[in-house]
Amino acid sequence: MLDASAAASWLTPGQRTQASEALLDEAHLHTFEAPYIFPGEVRALMLRLERGRRFDAAFTARAIASLAVYDIAVDSPPGDAEHDVILDLARREGLSMYDAIYFRQAMRGGVTLATRDGGLVAATQRHGIPVRDLS
């Protein structure tokens, strides 16, 4: 499973690390999934970079289009009850709601979470959830 920080490490030269490049090199060996917030988070990240004058709209469009190569399966949004579970996880683990959404999906799905987010790495490690730290 990918979070937005993992995608950012692929899409933006300044975010690349050896670990993210290694995952990118072996992407053809993996099936990727992401929660329903992933497309919006990636676009929000690219918009922040545009506003910071690091990239323009054309770069953003190319970057987002390039993600299609990886055929990332995006899950449907959960109901209110599941959002309450995610809220409790966010409180308990000290995560943002957005990070807790990724965390909850990793907990339920039995998948490896690829992220550059230190809080997510720590939470997954505390719970024995497979994580691939791309930082």
Chimera marker file (.cmm) of the C-alpha trace (Angstrom):
<marker_set name="trace">
<marker id="1" x="0.000" y="0.000" z="0.000" r="1" g="1" b="0" radius="0.5"/>
<marker id="2" x="1.214" y="3.483" z="-0.847" r="1" g="1" b="0" radius="0.5"/>
<marker id="3" x="0.635" y="6.701" z="1.017" r="1" g="1" b="0" radius="0.5"/>
<marker id="4" x="0.932" y="10.152" z="-0.536" r="1" g="1" b="0" radius="0.5"/>
<marker id="5" x="4.474" y="10.616" z="0.771" r="1" g="1" b="0" radius="0.5"/>
<marker id="6" x="5.533" y="7.495" z="-1.138" r="1" g="1" b="0" radius="0.5"/>
<marker id="7" x="3.973" y="8.846" z="-4.330" r="1" g="1" b="0" radius="0.5"/>
<marker id="8" x="5.647" y="12.213" z="-3.732" r="1" g="1" b="0" radius="0.5"/>
<marker id="9" x="9.011" y="10.498" z="-3.559" r="1" g="1" b="0" radius="0.5"/>
<marker id="10" x="8.381" y="9.112" z="-7.035" r="1" g="1" b="0" radius="0.5"/>
<marker id="11" x="6.886" y="12.244" z="-8.563" r="1" g="1" b="0" radius="0.5"/>
<marker id="12" x="9.141" y="15.005" z="-7.291" r="1" g="1" b="0" radius="0.5"/>
<marker id="13" x="12.915" y="14.944" z="-7.704" r="1" g="1" b="0" radius="0.5"/>
<marker id="14" x="13.557" y="16.665" z="-4.372" r="1" g="1" b="0" radius="0.5"/>
<marker id="15" x="11.696" y="13.944" z="-2.458" r="1" g="1" b="0" radius="0.5"/>
<marker id="16" x="13.518" y="10.933" z="-3.916" r="1" g="1" b="0" radius="0.5"/>
<marker id="17" x="15.548" y="8.688" z="-1.658" r="1" g="1" b="0" radius="0.5"/>
<marker id="18" x="17.519" y="5.512" z="-2.252" r="1" g="1" b="0" radius="0.5"/>
<marker id="19" x="14.690" y="3.544" z="-0.638" r="1" g="1" b="0" radius="0.5"/>
<marker id="20" x="11.991" y="5.148" z="-2.815" r="1" g="1" b="0" radius="0.5"/>
<marker id="21" x="14.091" y="4.593" z="-5.947" r="1" g="1" b="0" radius="0.5"/>
<marker id="22" x="14.522" y="0.922" z="-5.003" r="1" g="1" b="0" radius="0.5"/>
<marker id="23" x="10.757" y="0.479" z="-4.663" r="1" g="1" b="0" radius="0.5"/>
<marker id="24" x="10.210" y="2.284" z="-7.947" r="1" g="1" b="0" radius="0.5"/>
<marker id="25" x="12.722" y="-0.011" z="-9.663" r="1" g="1" b="0" radius="0.5"/>
<marker id="26" x="10.809" y="-3.068" z="-8.479" r="1" g="1" b="0" radius="0.5"/>
<marker id="27" x="7.314" y="-1.602" z="-8.924" r="1" g="1" b="0" radius="0.5"/>
<marker id="28" x="6.563" y="-4.099" z="-11.679" r="1" g="1" b="0" radius="0.5"/>
<marker id="29" x="6.754" y="-6.840" z="-9.025" r="1" g="1" b="0" radius="0.5"/>
<marker id="30" x="4.078" y="-5.297" z="-6.783" r="1" g="1" b="0" radius="0.5"/>
<marker id="31" x="0.364" y="-4.679" z="-6.748" r="1" g="1" b="0" radius="0.5"/>
<marker id="32" x="-0.358" y="-1.310" z="-5.137" r="1" g="1" b="0" radius="0.5"/>
<marker id="33" x="-3.399" y="-0.137" z="-3.264" r="1" g="1" b="0" radius="0.5"/>
<marker id="34" x="-4.311" y="3.051" z="-1.439" r="1" g="1" b="0" radius="0.5"/>
<marker id="35" x="-7.220" y="4.403" z="0.583" r="1" g="1" b="0" radius="0.5"/>
<marker id="36" x="-9.838" y="6.677" z="-0.924" r="1" g="1" b="0" radius="0.5"/>
<marker id="37" x="-7.978" y="9.836" z="0.161" r="1" g="1" b="0" radius="0.5"/>
<marker id="38" x="-4.868" y="9.039" z="-1.906" r="1" g="1" b="0" radius="0.5"/>
<marker id="39" x="-5.824" y="10.808" z="-5.180" r="1" g="1" b="0" radius="0.5"/>
<marker id="40" x="-6.785" y="13.994" z="-3.330" r="1" g="1" b="0" radius="0.5"/>
<marker id="41" x="-3.710" y="13.957" z="-1.128" r="1" g="1" b="0" radius="0.5"/>
<marker id="42" x="-1.377" y="13.543" z="-4.095" r="1" g="1" b="0" radius="0.5"/>
<marker id="43" x="-3.048" y="16.441" z="-5.885" r="1" g="1" b="0" radius="0.5"/>
<marker id="44" x="-2.935" y="18.603" z="-2.740" r="1" g="1" b="0" radius="0.5"/>
<marker id="45" x="0.781" y="17.916" z="-2.422" r="1" g="1" b="0" radius="0.5"/>
<marker id="46" x="1.432" y="18.831" z="-6.045" r="1" g="1" b="0" radius="0.5"/>
<marker id="47" x="-0.649" y="22.002" z="-5.668" r="1" g="1" b="0" radius="0.5"/>
<marker id="48" x="1.430" y="23.042" z="-2.635" r="1" g="1" b="0" radius="0.5"/>
<marker id="49" x="4.563" y="22.569" z="-4.714" r="1" g="1" b="0" radius="0.5"/>
<marker id="50" x="3.058" y="24.638" z="-7.532" r="1" g="1" b="0" radius="0.5"/>
<marker id="51" x="2.179" y="27.413" z="-5.120" r="1" g="1" b="0" radius="0.5"/>
<marker id="52" x="5.721" y="27.269" z="-3.773" r="1" g="1" b="0" radius="0.5"/>
<marker id="53" x="6.864" y="27.778" z="-7.366" r="1" g="1" b="0" radius="0.5"/>
<marker id="54" x="8.743" y="24.481" z="-7.478" r="1" g="1" b="0" radius="0.5"/>
<marker id="55" x="6.658" y="23.159" z="-10.376" r="1" g="1" b="0" radius="0.5"/>
<marker id="56" x="4.016" y="24.382" z="-12.783" r="1" g="1" b="0" radius="0.5"/>
<marker id="57" x="0.596" y="22.983" z="-13.680" r="1" g="1" b="0" radius="0.5"/>
<marker id="58" x="1.996" y="21.122" z="-16.682" r="1" g="1" b="0" radius="0.5"/>
<marker id="59" x="4.518" y="19.299" z="-14.466" r="1" g="1" b="0" radius="0.5"/>
<marker id="60" x="1.735" y="18.414" z="-12.034" r="1" g="1" b="0" radius="0.5"/>
<marker id="61" x="-0.426" y="17.000" z="-14.833" r="1" g="1" b="0" radius="0.5"/>
<marker id="62" x="2.448" y="14.871" z="-16.138" r="1" g="1" b="0" radius="0.5"/>
<marker id="63" x="3.327" y="13.669" z="-12.637" r="1" g="1" b="0" radius="0.5"/>
<marker id="64" x="-0.231" y="12.643" z="-11.815" r="1" g="1" b="0" radius="0.5"/>
<marker id="65" x="-0.645" y="10.940" z="-15.186" r="1" g="1" b="0" radius="0.5"/>
<marker id="66" x="2.574" y="8.995" z="-14.564" r="1" g="1" b="0" radius="0.5"/>
<marker id="67" x="0.988" y="7.288" z="-11.531" r="1" g="1" b="0" radius="0.5"/>
<marker id="68" x="-1.414" y="5.474" z="-13.884" r="1" g="1" b="0" radius="0.5"/>
<marker id="69" x="1.466" y="3.217" z="-14.912" r="1" g="1" b="0" radius="0.5"/>
<marker id="70" x="1.375" y="1.601" z="-11.465" r="1" g="1" b="0" radius="0.5"/>
<marker id="71" x="-2.332" y="0.707" z="-11.583" r="1" g="1" b="0" radius="0.5"/>
<marker id="72" x="-2.921" y="1.726" z="-7.962" r="1" g="1" b="0" radius="0.5"/>
<marker id="73" x="-6.205" y="0.301" z="-6.667" r="1" g="1" b="0" radius="0.5"/>
<marker id="74" x="-8.017" y="2.951" z="-4.629" r="1" g="1" b="0" radius="0.5"/>
<marker id="75" x="-10.466" y="1.713" z="-1.979" r="1" g="1" b="0" radius="0.5"/>
<marker id="76" x="-13.952" y="3.043" z="-1.447" r="1" g="1" b="0" radius="0.5"/>
<marker id="77" x="-14.602" y="5.392" z="1.462" r="1" g="1" b="0" radius="0.5"/>
<marker id="78" x="-15.648" y="3.742" z="4.722" r="1" g="1" b="0" radius="0.5"/>
<marker id="79" x="-18.862" y="4.541" z="6.577" r="1" g="1" b="0" radius="0.5"/>
<marker id="80" x="-19.238" y="6.696" z="9.672" r="1" g="1" b="0" radius="0.5"/>
<marker id="81" x="-18.654" y="3.808" z="12.085" r="1" g="1" b="0" radius="0.5"/>
<marker id="82" x="-15.285" y="3.039" z="10.461" r="1" g="1" b="0" radius="0.5"/>
<marker id="83" x="-14.370" y="6.725" z="10.554" r="1" g="1" b="0" radius="0.5"/>
<marker id="84" x="-15.023" y="6.626" z="14.319" r="1" g="1" b="0" radius="0.5"/>
<marker id="85" x="-12.616" y="3.678" z="14.614" r="1" g="1" b="0" radius="0.5"/>
<marker id="86" x="-10.051" y="5.666" z="12.610" r="1" g="1" b="0" radius="0.5"/>
<marker id="87" x="-10.550" y="8.688" z="14.873" r="1" g="1" b="0" radius="0.5"/>
<marker id="88" x="-9.842" y="6.527" z="17.927" r="1" g="1" b="0" radius="0.5"/>
<marker id="89" x="-6.705" y="5.155" z="16.238" r="1" g="1" b="0" radius="0.5"/>
<marker id="90" x="-5.539" y="8.678" z="15.425" r="1" g="1" b="0" radius="0.5"/>
<marker id="91" x="-5.945" y="9.686" z="19.073" r="1" g="1" b="0" radius="0.5"/>
<marker id="92" x="-4.250" y="6.573" z="20.437" r="1" g="1" b="0" radius="0.5"/>
<marker id="93" x="-1.337" y="6.576" z="18.000" r="1" g="1" b="0" radius="0.5"/>
<marker id="94" x="-0.790" y="10.345" z="17.804" r="1" g="1" b="0" radius="0.5"/>
<marker id="95" x="-1.506" y="10.373" z="14.067" r="1" g="1" b="0" radius="0.5"/>
<marker id="96" x="-3.429" y="12.799" z="11.903" r="1" g="1" b="0" radius="0.5"/>
<marker id="97" x="-6.775" y="11.518" z="10.645" r="1" g="1" b="0" radius="0.5"/>
<marker id="98" x="-5.247" y="11.174" z="7.187" r="1" g="1" b="0" radius="0.5"/>
<marker id="99" x="-2.338" y="9.086" z="8.438" r="1" g="1" b="0" radius="0.5"/>
<marker id="100" x="-4.711" y="7.029" z="10.582" r="1" g="1" b="0" radius="0.5"/>
<marker id="101" x="-6.710" y="6.163" z="7.441" r="1" g="1" b="0" radius="0.5"/>
<marker id="102" x="-3.583" y="4.644" z="5.892" r="1" g="1" b="0" radius="0.5"/>
<marker id="103" x="-2.713" y="2.964" z="9.194" r="1" g="1" b="0" radius="0.5"/>
<marker id="104" x="-6.177" y="1.398" z="9.532" r="1" g="1" b="0" radius="0.5"/>
<marker id="105" x="-6.115" y="0.085" z="5.979" r="1" g="1" b="0" radius="0.5"/>
<marker id="106" x="-2.691" y="-1.454" z="6.568" r="1" g="1" b="0" radius="0.5"/>
<marker id="107" x="-3.993" y="-3.060" z="9.781" r="1" g="1" b="0" radius="0.5"/>
<marker id="108" x="-7.002" y="-4.573" z="8.036" r="1" g="1" b="0" radius="0.5"/>
<marker id="109" x="-5.417" y="-5.498" z="4.753" r="1" g="1" b="0" radius="0.5"/>
<marker id="110" x="-2.364" y="-7.412" z="5.879" r="1" g="1" b="0" radius="0.5"/>
<marker id="111" x="-0.271" y="-5.442" z="3.394" r="1" g="1" b="0" radius="0.5"/>
<marker id="112" x="3.050" y="-3.641" z="3.577" r="1" g="1" b="0" radius="0.5"/>
<marker id="113" x="2.725" y="0.121" z="3.909" r="1" g="1" b="0" radius="0.5"/>
<marker id="114" x="5.241" y="2.170" z="1.888" r="1" g="1" b="0" radius="0.5"/>
<marker id="115" x="5.696" y="5.616" z="3.426" r="1" g="1" b="0" radius="0.5"/>
<marker id="116" x="8.175" y="8.363" z="4.219" r="1" g="1" b="0" radius="0.5"/>
<marker id="117" x="6.106" y="9.487" z="7.215" r="1" g="1" b="0" radius="0.5"/>
<marker id="118" x="7.971" y="8.876" z="10.472" r="1" g="1" b="0" radius="0.5"/>
<marker id="119" x="4.802" y="8.730" z="12.568" r="1" g="1" b="0" radius="0.5"/>
<marker id="120" x="3.294" y="6.069" z="10.341" r="1" g="1" b="0" radius="0.5"/>
<marker id="121" x="6.515" y="4.061" z="10.366" r="1" g="1" b="0" radius="0.5"/>
<marker id="122" x="6.585" y="4.148" z="14.177" r="1" g="1" b="0" radius="0.5"/>
<marker id="123" x="2.890" y="3.213" z="14.529" r="1" g="1" b="0" radius="0.5"/>
<marker id="124" x="3.148" y="0.289" z="12.133" r="1" g="1" b="0" radius="0.5"/>
<marker id="125" x="6.281" y="-0.991" z="13.839" r="1" g="1" b="0" radius="0.5"/>
<marker id="126" x="4.606" y="-0.827" z="17.270" r="1" g="1" b="0" radius="0.5"/>
<marker id="127" x="1.813" y="-3.023" z="15.949" r="1" g="1" b="0" radius="0.5"/>
<marker id="128" x="3.899" y="-5.447" z="13.910" r="1" g="1" b="0" radius="0.5"/>
<marker id="129" x="2.441" y="-4.236" z="10.615" r="1" g="1" b="0" radius="0.5"/>
<marker id="130" x="4.844" y="-4.609" z="7.694" r="1" g="1" b="0" radius="0.5"/>
<marker id="131" x="6.243" y="-1.227" z="6.646" r="1" g="1" b="0" radius="0.5"/>
<marker id="132" x="8.672" y="-0.097" z="4.006" r="1" g="1" b="0" radius="0.5"/>
<marker id="133" x="10.330" y="3.118" z="5.202" r="1" g="1" b="0" radius="0.5"/>
<marker id="134" x="11.139" y="5.213" z="2.154" r="1" g="1" b="0" radius="0.5"/>
<marker id="135" x="12.872" y="8.032" z="4.050" r="1" g="1" b="0" radius="0.5"/>
<link id1="1" id2="2" r="1" g="1" b="0" radius="0.2"/>
<link id1="2" id2="3" r="1" g="1" b="0" radius="0.2"/>
<link id1="3" id2="4" r="1" g="1" b="0" radius="0.2"/>
<link id1="4" id2="5" r="1" g="1" b="0" radius="0.2"/>
<link id1="5" id2="6" r="1" g="1" b="0" radius="0.2"/>
<link id1="6" id2="7" r="1" g="1" b="0" radius="0.2"/>
<link id1="7" id2="8" r="1" g="1" b="0" radius="0.2"/>
<link id1="8" id2="9" r="1" g="1" b="0" radius="0.2"/>
<link id1="9" id2="10" r="1" g="1" b="0" radius="0.2"/>
<link id1="10" id2="11" r="1" g="1" b="0" radius="0.2"/>
<link id1="11" id2="12" r="1" g="1" b="0" radius="0.2"/>
<link id1="12" id2="13" r="1" g="1" b="0" radius="0.2"/>
<link id1="13" id2="14" r="1" g="1" b="0" radius="0.2"/>
<link id1="14" id2="15" r="1" g="1" b="0" radius="0.2"/>
<link id1="15" id2="16" r="1" g="1" b="0" radius="0.2"/>
<link id1="16" id2="17" r="1" g="1" b="0" radius="0.2"/>
<link id1="17" id2="18" r="1" g="1" b="0" radius="0.2"/>
<link id1="18" id2="19" r="1" g="1" b="0" radius="0.2"/>
<link id1="19" id2="20" r="1" g="1" b="0" radius="0.2"/>
<link id1="20" id2="21" r="1" g="1" b="0" radius="0.2"/>
<link id1="21" id2="22" r="1" g="1" b="0" radius="0.2"/>
<link id1="22" id2="23" r="1" g="1" b="0" radius="0.2"/>
<link id1="23" id2="24" r="1" g="1" b="0" radius="0.2"/>
<link id1="24" id2="25" r="1" g="1" b="0" radius="0.2"/>
<link id1="25" id2="26" r="1" g="1" b="0" radius="0.2"/>
<link id1="26" id2="27" r="1" g="1" b="0" radius="0.2"/>
<link id1="27" id2="28" r="1" g="1" b="0" radius="0.2"/>
<link id1="28" id2="29" r="1" g="1" b="0" radius="0.2"/>
<link id1="29" id2="30" r="1" g="1" b="0" radius="0.2"/>
<link id1="30" id2="31" r="1" g="1" b="0" radius="0.2"/>
<link id1="31" id2="32" r="1" g="1" b="0" radius="0.2"/>
<link id1="32" id2="33" r="1" g="1" b="0" radius="0.2"/>
<link id1="33" id2="34" r="1" g="1" b="0" radius="0.2"/>
<link id1="34" id2="35" r="1" g="1" b="0" radius="0.2"/>
<link id1="35" id2="36" r="1" g="1" b="0" radius="0.2"/>
<link id1="36" id2="37" r="1" g="1" b="0" radius="0.2"/>
<link id1="37" id2="38" r="1" g="1" b="0" radius="0.2"/>
<link id1="38" id2="39" r="1" g="1" b="0" radius="0.2"/>
<link id1="39" id2="40" r="1" g="1" b="0" radius="0.2"/>
<link id1="40" id2="41" r="1" g="1" b="0" radius="0.2"/>
<link id1="41" id2="42" r="1" g="1" b="0" radius="0.2"/>
<link id1="42" id2="43" r="1" g="1" b="0" radius="0.2"/>
<link id1="43" id2="44" r="1" g="1" b="0" radius="0.2"/>
<link id1="44" id2="45" r="1" g="1" b="0" radius="0.2"/>
<link id1="45" id2="46" r="1" g="1" b="0" radius="0.2"/>
<link id1="46" id2="47" r="1" g="1" b="0" radius="0.2"/>
<link id1="47" id2="48" r="1" g="1" b="0" radius="0.2"/>
<link id1="48" id2="49" r="1" g="1" b="0" radius="0.2"/>
<link id1="49" id2="50" r="1" g="1" b="0" radius="0.2"/>
<link id1="50" id2="51" r="1" g="1" b="0" radius="0.2"/>
<link id1="51" id2="52" r="1" g="1" b="0" radius="0.2"/>
<link id1="52" id2="53" r="1" g="1" b="0" radius="0.2"/>
<link id1="53" id2="54" r="1" g="1" b="0" radius="0.2"/>
<link id1="54" id2="55" r="1" g="1" b="0" radius="0.2"/>
<link id1="55" id2="56" r="1" g="1" b="0" radius="0.2"/>
<link id1="56" id2="57" r="1" g="1" b="0" radius="0.2"/>
<link id1="57" id2="58" r="1" g="1" b="0" radius="0.2"/>
<link id1="58" id2="59" r="1" g="1" b="0" radius="0.2"/>
<link id1="59" id2="60" r="1" g="1" b="0" radius="0.2"/>
<link id1="60" id2="61" r="1" g="1" b="0" radius="0.2"/>
<link id1="61" id2="62" r="1" g="1" b="0" radius="0.2"/>
<link id1="62" id2="63" r="1" g="1" b="0" radius="0.2"/>
<link id1="63" id2="64" r="1" g="1" b="0" radius="0.2"/>
<link id1="64" id2="65" r="1" g="1" b="0" radius="0.2"/>
<link id1="65" id2="66" r="1" g="1" b="0" radius="0.2"/>
<link id1="66" id2="67" r="1" g="1" b="0" radius="0.2"/>
<link id1="67" id2="68" r="1" g="1" b="0" radius="0.2"/>
<link id1="68" id2="69" r="1" g="1" b="0" radius="0.2"/>
<link id1="69" id2="70" r="1" g="1" b="0" radius="0.2"/>
<link id1="70" id2="71" r="1" g="1" b="0" radius="0.2"/>
<link id1="71" id2="72" r="1" g="1" b="0" radius="0.2"/>
<link id1="72" id2="73" r="1" g="1" b="0" radius="0.2"/>
<link id1="73" id2="74" r="1" g="1" b="0" radius="0.2"/>
<link id1="74" id2="75" r="1" g="1" b="0" radius="0.2"/>
<link id1="75" id2="76" r="1" g="1" b="0" radius="0.2"/>
<link id1="76" id2="77" r="1" g="1" b="0" radius="0.2"/>
<link id1="77" id2="78" r="1" g="1" b="0" radius="0.2"/>
<link id1="78" id2="79" r="1" g="1" b="0" radius="0.2"/>
<link id1="79" id2="80" r="1" g="1" b="0" radius="0.2"/>
<link id1="80" id2="81" r="1" g="1" b="0" radius="0.2"/>
<link id1="81" id2="82" r="1" g="1" b="0" radius="0.2"/>
<link id1="82" id2="83" r="1" g="1" b="0" radius="0.2"/>
<link id1="83" id2="84" r="1" g="1" b="0" radius="0.2"/>
<link id1="84" id2="85" r="1" g="1" b="0" radius="0.2"/>
<link id1="85" id2="86" r="1" g="1" b="0" radius="0.2"/>
<link id1="86" id2="87" r="1" g="1" b="0" radius="0.2"/>
<link id1="87" id2="88" r="1" g="1" b="0" radius="0.2"/>
<link id1="88" id2="89" r="1" g="1" b="0" radius="0.2"/>
<link id1="89" id2="90" r="1" g="1" b="0" radius="0.2"/>
<link id1="90" id2="91" r="1" g="1" b="0" radius="0.2"/>
<link id1="91" id2="92" r="1" g="1" b="0" radius="0.2"/>
<link id1="92" id2="93" r="1" g="1" b="0" radius="0.2"/>
<link id1="93" id2="94" r="1" g="1" b="0" radius="0.2"/>
<link id1="94" id2="95" r="1" g="1" b="0" radius="0.2"/>
<link id1="95" id2="96" r="1" g="1" b="0" radius="0.2"/>
<link id1="96" id2="97" r="1" g="1" b="0" radius="0.2"/>
<link id1="97" id2="98" r="1" g="1" b="0" radius="0.2"/>
<link id1="98" id2="99" r="1" g="1" b="0" radius="0.2"/>
<link id1="99" id2="100" r="1" g="1" b="0" radius="0.2"/>
<link id1="100" id2="101" r="1" g="1" b="0" radius="0.2"/>
<link id1="101" id2="102" r="1" g="1" b="0" radius="0.2"/>
<link id1="102" id2="103" r="1" g="1" b="0" radius="0.2"/>
<link id1="103" id2="104" r="1" g="1" b="0" radius="0.2"/>
<link id1="104" id2="105" r="1" g="1" b="0" radius="0.2"/>
<link id1="105" id2="106" r="1" g="1" b="0" radius="0.2"/>
<link id1="106" id2="107" r="1" g="1" b="0" radius="0.2"/>
<link id1="107" id2="108" r="1" g="1" b="0" radius="0.2"/>
<link id1="108" id2="109" r="1" g="1" b="0" radius="0.2"/>
<link id1="109" id2="110" r="1" g="1" b="0" radius="0.2"/>
<link id1="110" id2="111" r="1" g="1" b="0" radius="0.2"/>
<link id1="111" id2="112" r="1" g="1" b="0" radius="0.2"/>
<link id1="112" id2="113" r="1" g="1" b="0" radius="0.2"/>
<link id1="113" id2="114" r="1" g="1" b="0" radius="0.2"/>
<link id1="114" id2="115" r="1" g="1" b="0" radius="0.2"/>
<link id1="115" id2="116" r="1" g="1" b="0" radius="0.2"/>
<link id1="116" id2="117" r="1" g="1" b="0" radius="0.2"/>
<link id1="117" id2="118" r="1" g="1" b="0" radius="0.2"/>
<link id1="118" id2="119" r="1" g="1" b="0" radius="0.2"/>
<link id1="119" id2="120" r="1" g="1" b="0" radius="0.2"/>
<link id1="120" id2="121" r="1" g="1" b="0" radius="0.2"/>
<link id1="121" id2="122" r="1" g="1" b="0" radius="0.2"/>
<link id1="122" id2="123" r="1" g="1" b="0" radius="0.2"/>
<link id1="123" id2="124" r="1" g="1" b="0" radius="0.2"/>
<link id1="124" id2="125" r="1" g="1" b="0" radius="0.2"/>
<link id1="125" id2="126" r="1" g="1" b="0" radius="0.2"/>
<link id1="126" id2="127" r="1" g="1" b="0" radius="0.2"/>
<link id1="127" id2="128" r="1" g="1" b="0" radius="0.2"/>
<link id1="128" id2="129" r="1" g="1" b="0" radius="0.2"/>
<link id1="129" id2="130" r="1" g="1" b="0" radius="0.2"/>
<link id1="130" id2="131" r="1" g="1" b="0" radius="0.2"/>
<link id1="131" id2="132" r="1" g="1" b="0" radius="0.2"/>
<link id1="132" id2="133" r="1" g="1" b="0" radius="0.2"/>
<link id1="133" id2="134" r="1" g="1" b="0" radius="0.2"/>
<link id1="134" id2="135" r="1" g="1" b="0" radius="0.2"/>
</marker_set>
